[in-house]
């Protein structure tokens, strides 16, 4: 499936597609998320829409020439939901409170001030709510600039949450407030009910229960009834409909007790709403824990930086940093942003980026990563990346992409969820009707249940029993558990991966990676360190070592290939001055050609010599010997005559052998795909333990080789450096890019391994298995819960109060099961 996705994707028009993310307010269950997806899918110009119920976010890909971001927002609002902060790749919209405004004139001043700033598209101030909503271009103006402008105008920014995340988010605070009030009122009502039933009748009991239950059901629970009404109006019922039907009718029926001597259900209605609000608070809080990865990543960044200007140090906000600034980082301080060391050396703790616990040495000329910690000496670092280009920003973007995507198995759950709530409503009606059509059957079951269940009362009337049972069926069903199963596991798992230097771009890779049957590895920079050294210089008869190295280095000087740098280094060490190269050309997969001192020079493999008709038989035996030692050998010819051989060896990465051994032990076959000849490739494969060799492959031929492996093994992963191997990684079912340090923005990959170690490939496979295992567990728990609970409720053996509590616990169980991923070792 992954292969077809990549081959048949709308690649030709990809540049025309814009991405947008929106914070959605008002979703109560997975059905809501599914409804929004369907509504957005109807909009002409929307290519793809994915709504994550757990994070309350929507990720939309659209064509701006067909639909605007405002039209997409209107479609969401038309569906009955509201949009908080949103943004596209070139614009963002946010809202924050402004203090100090005393009248509408103040609001107009703030609005005018903000709209005058370059980069602000639109700013609107609502005086009643004391909030300002700003649409701006992050590349032109920063949030700090916007807040400063408000302050300069004489007003204050009201911070609504602590930067360090010590306070709960507004949504959690709101849910907790409703929960506390409802729980207190329900506890008072339950105490009154116990006194009224078992101690002494309370005068005006019914009126007191109505007054106590009214704020719970109609004020704290108003958002539930409103959402239920909107869902029914759209003919797409969700969980709010079930809870509303489980609390509103019992409360209204209970009012008949003022006129008729019937049993009232106000206590039941109040308790049902309270348990629902308690469950929603716990669920919101738990989902917040599941999404902590993004918050932790954002909080990792330094808030200020010291820069050197005119020989003086000055402290500035990190969002004021510009490329070229020189930063001063003392021991124990965070490195504010990505850069290159221009003075000093130190040990740097890069565990936040790579997962590697041991600090690494960084010195002049080497790159450092923003948010990592300087452990030892003072460093002066030149800023190379700021804003969205930094390592940390890219990591956050990739984690958000993963959390906003869907695992293919979720599509099945979504289809079921779409029918779930209507089916429950139908079952509720059938249950109510069945009690009246077959009273004897139901009474026999209830009498049996009364022998061991204290809440079952067979002495109630059939009407009362049918009403209580139907209500129980409504509130015991839990579509939320189905909707939370995948996104919460993906949220926790992707966060775990980011902390360990494993960045998963999409949910599909999670499901596919665990099924991979063969992994193909590029050689240079993947299996090896990518830093080859000249090991042998073998001149042909009539030439010498210096002459051979002179011509080789001179022609390679114009090349960007890693082997060229190694030859240049060898020439430099021997004090050889290079000649001027003219008419240079690099021949893909073969070598280089150019003129040095008026002589035609060729340096490359046997294919290059054969192409130009150069005879090198006198060097063949030595050539074979060097290749059998896993060395890459260049044949050098000057004016159509072989001058000799230059052999290079690239050291294997320390963990290559163990990583390949572990993969093979797990039943995953391994292959090497390289442009080297068969003998060299086979020698490396033997050293590492790779079972399959694909050698002599031109860069453009790797795609066909991956396709051939897919025909044989079906599920294939490709591991490479993300640049030359990009087409092959796209062709593979899963593309895995080996990144190092700041070089992680590799669009071709599904998975990026920040550390350059092959053991991370095994860790990525394990992480995929663990995440998918949790997803399957979550679905199992959700299905089993509903499969057992709904029939029990239909038989009349479950009280609605217990049912709504069990429903809330089912959702919580799924979330906390996902959080269990954090205890796993990968």
MIMI-633674 format. One record per residue (C-alpha): z, x, y; residue in one letter. Coordinates in steps of 0.05 Angstrom, whole numbers, plus 5000, padded with zeros to 4 digits. Example, Ala and Ser with C-alpha at 12.3 -4.5 7.8 and 13.67 -1.06 7.14 Angstrom:
515652464910a 514352734979s 
//
This chain:
500050005000x 501850575047x 495050885036x 491250265052x 495350155114x 493350835141x 486050815122x 484550115145x 488950125207x 485949965275x 485550705290x 479350665332x 482650225385x 489650515380x 489250805450x 488450105478x 494949855446x 501249855488x 508349805460x 513949395488x 521249305468x 525648715488x 532948555481x 533247845456x 539247395471x 540946765433x 539046945361x 544146695311x 540946845244x 534947135209x 531146475218x 531346585293x 528347275286x 522946995241x 521446425290x 520546915348x 515947345305x 511646735289x 511346515362x 509447205386x 504247265331x 500646655360x 499447005426x 492447265434x 492748005445x 499148125407x 497348605351x 504148645317x 511148365330x 517448565294x 524248255310x 530548595286x 536148075281x 541448615270x 539848995335x 537648365372x 531248715393x 523848555389x 518449095384x 511548855404x 504749205402x 499648865448x 493048965483x 494348955559x 487248725574x 488648075536x 495947935549x 501148175599x 508448355586x 510647755628x 506647285584x 510047585522x 516847475554x 515046755572x 513046625500x 519946865477x 523346425529x 518945845510x 521645925439x 528645785465x 531246495472x 532446945532x 530347655545x 535248175572x 532848885586x 525649035567x 520549575577x 513749845561x 511550575555x 510450625630x 515550125658x 522549875645x 526649295669x 534249295673x 539848895704x 546649095731x 552148805774x 552748965849x 559448935883x 560848825957x 555748275972x 558847736014x 552847296030x 545447196016x 543847666073x 547248226033x 543048045972x 536748076014x 538748766040x 539749045970x 533148735948x 529349026007x 532449715997x 530449755924x 523449475934x 522150025985x 523150575933x 516850885905x 516350725831x 519950055837x 515249495817x 519948925833x 527348815849x 530648135851x 537948005870x 541647385847x 547347295896x 550846765853x 551447215792x 551847845835x 546548175792x 540248565809x 534248585762x 529549175772x 522749325742x 521150055753x 516950645728x 521751155695x 516751715707x 517051595782x 524251405795x 530751485756x 536551015746x 540851495785x 536051425845x 536550665841x 544050665839x 544551165896x 540050725939x 544750135928x 550750565945x 547350846008x 546050126030x 553650016029x 554649665963x 557649875897x 555149895825x 559849535778x 559949915712x 560349405656x 561549885598x 564450575590x 559451135583x 563151425524x 562950755488x 570550655488x 569849935511x 566449405469x 559649155491x 559248515534x 556648115474x 562548325431x 567448175487x 564547485497x 564747335423x 571947585419x 574147145477x 571246525444x 574346715377x 581346825406x 581446165444x 578645775385x 583346095335x 589445955378x 587545225387x 585845135313x 592545455293x 596044955338x 592144385308x 593644615236x 601044655253x 600943955282x 597243695221x 602343995173x 608143695213x 604543025218x 603042995143x 609343295112x 615043245163x 614542665211x 608742275243x 606942535312x 605841995365x 598742015393x 596642505339x 589242305341x 588842375416x 592243055413x 587343305360x 581443065402x 584143425464x 585344065424x 578844045386x 574443865445x 574344565477x 573044895410x 567244445387x 564044285454x 565644865500x 566345495457x 561345205408x 556544935461x 551645515451x 551245335377x 549344605391x 544444815446x 541045305399x 540944785344x 537644275390x 532344785412x 531044975340x 530144245318x 525744125379x 521244695356x 521544425285x 524445085261x 531644965241x 536245565236x 543545705219x 545845395285x 543144725259x 547444785196x 553844945235x 552444425288x 551343885235x 557544125200x 561944055261x 558943555310x 558242935264x 565243025234x 568143055304x 564342445328x 565942055265x 573242245275x 573041875342x 572141225304x 579441295284x 581141015353x 577840355332x 578140335256x 583440545205x 579241105174x 580641825157x 578642275214x 575142945208x 576743255275x 581143785244x 575543965196x 570343995252x 574744435295x 576444915238x 569144965218x 567045175288x 572945655293x 571345995227x 564146055250x 566146375316x 570946855279x 565347045232x 560447145289x 565247605325x 566648015263x 559148035248x 557348255320x 562648795318x 560449035249x 553149045271x 555349465330x 558249975281x 551749965242x 547850135305x 552450685329x 547251215314x 543151065377x 549451035420x 552051695392x 545352025405x 545151765477x 552252005489x 550552705463x 546752885525x 550153275581x 551352885645x 550753475694x 547554165696x 548554795737x 542155075766x 540755705805x 537455605873x 536756165925x 541556585885x 546956045887x 549455595831x 549154845844x 551354265800x 546453695794x 545653075751x 541353205690x 536352675711x 535053115773x 532753705730x 525553925736x 521154385694x 522155095719x 529355015740x 533955585716x 540355305685x 546755685674x 550555505610x 557355815598x 560955855530x 563255175505x 558454785548x 552754325527x 545654555541x 543254015589x 535953975568x 530654345528x 528755025552x 527455765537x 532656315545x 530956785602x 537357175603x 543157295555x 544357165482x 549256725445x 550756315383x 548655595392x 551255005351x 544954605335x 548254155283x 546653525323x 539253685317x 538654005249x 544853815210x 546054555199x 553454695208x 552755445221x 551155655294x 544556025303x 543256625348x 539056505409x 536557055455x 531457185510x 524756855496x 527456365445x 527655605454x 534055205458x 535154455450x 538453995499x 545253705478x 546654295432x 552854715447x 553255425471x 558755745431x 559256465454x 555756835511x 553156595578x 545856375578x 540656275632x 535555785609x 528955575641x 527654835636x 521454675596x 522253935581x 525653355617x 526352605609x 522452285552x 519352945530x 525953255508x 528053345436x 533752845443x 529352315475x 524252395419x 529652335366x 532351695398x 525251415402x 523851565329x 530451255306x 529150635348x 522150585318x 525050615249x 530450105264x 525349645295x 520549675236x 520849285172x 521349495099x 515849135059x 521048805014x 523748445076x 517248045081x 519147675017x 526147535043x 523147285109x 518746795071x 524746525034x 528946495098x 523446085131x 524545535079x 532045635069x 535045205125x 530244605115x 531744635040x 539344625054x 538644025100x 534643665045x 539943844993x 545343595039x 541942915045x 540742874970x 548043054957x 550542505003x 545742004972x 547542214900x 554942054911x 553041344927x 547941274871x 552041614816x 559341544838x 562041564767x 558742234752x 561442554816x 568442254809x 568942544738x 567443234765x 572243164824x 577842914778x 576743514733x 576743984794x 583143674820x 586843944760x 586244664786x 583744614858x 589044374908x 584044174961x 580243684916x 582842974924x 579742444877x 583641884912x 579141904973x 573741384981x 566641524958x 564341515030x 569542035050x 568142464989x 560642445001x 561542625075x 566143215061x 561643465005x 555343415047x 558843795103x 560944335054x 553744425031x 551544515103x 556645035122x 556945435057x 549545635059x 548346315091x 541346525113x 544547085155x 546247495094x 538847505075x 536647705145x 541848255152x 540548585085x 534749035106x 535849195180x 543149395174x 541649865116x 535850155156x 540150235218x 545650615182x 540851025140x 536251235197x 542451435237x 544951845179x 538252175173x 537952345247x 544752675243x 542153105186x 535453285217x 531452765177x 527552305224x 524351695191x 519051365234x 518250705198x 521550265145x 515350275101x 516551015089x 523550865063x 520850405009x 514850844992x 518351524990x 522751344932x 516551174890x 512851824904x 510252144840x 507352794868x 508653184932x 503253644959x 505454235001x 501554635051x 503055375043x 503755735110x 509855505149x 511755005095x 512955385030x 513156035068x 516456235134x 509756255169x 510956955194x 506457405151x 506758165155x 501458685141x 503359005075x 497159405054x 491459735092x 486059965043x 480160335075x 473460365038x 470361035023x 468361395087x 473261035133x 480561135150x 486760705162x 486760745238x 479360575243x 480159975197x 486259715235x 482759845302x 476759395287x 480958875251x 486058805307x 480758815361x 476858235333x 483157845314x 485757925384x 481657325406x 484156885348x 490056415349x 491256425274x 498256645251x 495157215210x 492057495273x 498757595306x 501157985246x 495158455249x 496158555324x 503458725312x 501559245259x 496559565306x 501759585362x 506759925318x 501760475303x 500060555377x 492860325370x 489460095434x 484859515422x 477459485439x 474058935478x 471458365436x 465157975454x 461357385424x 467557185386x 467456595339x 472456315288x 469356035225x 473755495197x 476555665129x 473156345126x 475156825182x 472757105248x 466557435276x 465457845339x 462658465371x 467359065384x 464459665421x 457559385408x 458659355333x 458658705293x 465458595261x 467158085207x 474357965182x 475857435132x 475557215059x 470257275005x 466756645029x 465556975097x 462657595065x 458157185019x 455956775077x 453557395115x 450957745052x 455958315053x 456758694988x 463958904974x 463859044899x 467359724909x 473459354936x 473658794885x 478659104837x 483659264892x 482458584922x 484358234856x 490558664848x 493058484918x 491557744908x 495357734842x 501457964882x 500957324924x 498157684984x 492957415031x 487357935036x 482258015092x 475758375079x 473358745141x 466058935151x 462859315209x 455259275219x 454358945151x 458259485114x 465159375083x 470459785121x 476359605077x 481859105062x 487858865102x 493158505060x 498658065088x 504557735054x 508457135079x 515657115056x 517756495018x 523156065049x 529956205019x 530755504990x 523555394967x 524755564893x 531055124887x 527854544925x 521654534881x 525854604818x 530154014839x 524053574854x 520753744788x 527353594752x 527352904784x 520452774754x 516652874819x 510653334808x 509053864860x 502554154884x 500254694932x 494154564976x 491655185012x 485555535038x 487456155000x 483556334937x 485756114868x 489156774849x 493556824911x 495356084908x 496956134834x 501456734846x 505356364900x 505755744856x 508756154799x 513956454845x 516055784872x 515255374808x 509854904832x 506154574775x 499354454806x 494754904847x 489254664894x 486255284926x 480355474969x 480754825008x 477754785078x 482254425129x 477653815128x 477653825052x 485153685046x 484052945059x 479352894999x 484353274956x 489952804975x 485352214959x 483852514890x 491352584877x 492351864897x 487251644844x 491052034792x 498351934813x 497751324861x 503751504904x 502852174940x 506752514996x 503953085037x 508453615069x 505554035125x 506554285195x 503953655227x 498153985264x 492654255218x 495253805163x 495353165205x 489152835173x 491852975103x 498752705122x 495452075148x 491651995083x 497952075041x 502451485026x 507951865062x 506652435111x 512452915118x 512353405176x 516454045175x 518954125246x 522754695276x 527254635337x 523954255393x 517254165357x 518553475327x 513753025364x 508852975306x 505252305309x 501752405242x 508152395201x 512251825172x 518152305163x 519752915205x 524553445180x 527453805240x 529854395198x 524254805168x 527654815100x 524454505038x 531254265014x 530553735069x 524653435030x 529453304972x 534653025021x 529452555050x 527752294980x 535152194965x 536251845031x 530351375016x 533351214948x 540251084978x 537650635034x 533350234987x 539050184937x 543349874992x 537849395011x 537249154939x 544849094934x 544948694999x 539648214974x 543248144907x 549747964941x 546247474987x 542447134931x 548447104884x 552946824938x 548046264956x 546246134883x 553546034864x 556545744927x 551345194942x 551744854873x 559344884874x 559344554942x 554444024918x 559243844862x 564643694912x 569144264891x 569144644957x 572544445021x 568144545084x 573544975117x 573345455058x 565845415057x 564845635129x 569746205119x 566046425056x 559446385094x 562046855147x 564847335095x 558047355060x 554747625123x 560348115134x 559948355062x 552548535072x 553948925137x 559949305108x 556049455045x 550749785089x 556150175126x 558050455058x 551850885064x 555751345110x 559851575051x 553851805012x 551852535007x 544452705009x 
//
